[in-house]
Amino acid sequence: MKKFYYGLKSKSHAIELAVAVCCGLGKEHDLSAEHLLLGTACAETRLGTYPDNTPETLGVGLCQHDQIGLDDIKQEGEQRHFDIVQKLWGYDILSVELADLANDPLLSLICCRLSYKRIPEAIPKTLQGKAAYWKKYYNTAAGKGTEKHFMDAFYECLGAE
């Protein structure tokens, strides 16, 4: 039995939260957004099963957010999305602090979705496309992650797309 961290209870818990976030914040007509969020959590923390021993210096929470990314969400995100988050889940995104993401998988997935919502390019349909999208926009050139890492983690944690 796997041990989960970051406030996550199980794989099914992660899936339920990702679906709720994508339904609440709008989604594609397929499962692209859900798969992107779950793939991000897989790549960043092996879907919550890999503990982060340095949360004060690296990423925080299920989706491994950093201060720069959180600041970008607050500065570049749309108020209409912040209003939806407030209405559905009670979070005031502009008041969220990085430490709030540490053990709140719902808030981590919300911020992950808000981060991707800032990207005008559509979410790719294929897993390889999602891996490239994650690398370009979430992990960035500065990150150590690779597209192969994203795909391997997705398959390891969730099975086939």
GINORKA-V602381 format. One record per pair of residues at least 4 apart in sequence whose ideal C-beta (glycine too) atoms are under 6 Angstrom apart, sorted by the first residue. I is the first residue (numbers start at 0). J is the second residue. If there is no record, write none. Layout:
i->(I,I)
j->(J,J)
//
This chain:
i->(1,3,3,3,4,4,5,5,5,5,5,6,6,6,7,7,7,7,8,13,16,16,16,17,17,17,17,18,20,20,20,20,21,21,21,23,24,26,27,27,30,31,31,32,34,35,35,36,36,38,38,38,39,39,39,39,39,40,40,40,41,41,41,41,42,42,42,42,43,43,44,44,45,46,47,53,54,58,58,58,59,59,59,59,60,60,60,60,61,61,62,62,64,64,64,64,66,68,69,71,72,72,72,72,73,75,76,76,80,81,83,84,84,84,84,85,95,100,100,118,123,123,123,126,126,130,130,130,131,132,133,133,133,134,134,138,138,144,147,152,153)
j->(48,7,47,48,47,50,47,60,61,102,104,102,103,104,12,13,47,104,12,46,104,105,108,33,36,37,108,33,24,108,109,112,26,32,33,87,112,32,31,32,34,122,124,122,38,122,129,108,111,129,149,153,43,62,111,133,137,46,61,62,46,152,153,156,144,148,149,152,62,63,49,61,49,156,61,57,59,63,64,65,64,97,100,101,64,100,101,107,104,107,107,111,68,69,100,110,97,114,97,75,76,110,113,114,93,117,80,113,113,92,87,88,90,92,109,91,99,106,107,136,128,129,132,150,160,146,149,150,146,136,137,138,149,138,146,142,144,148,151,156,157)
//
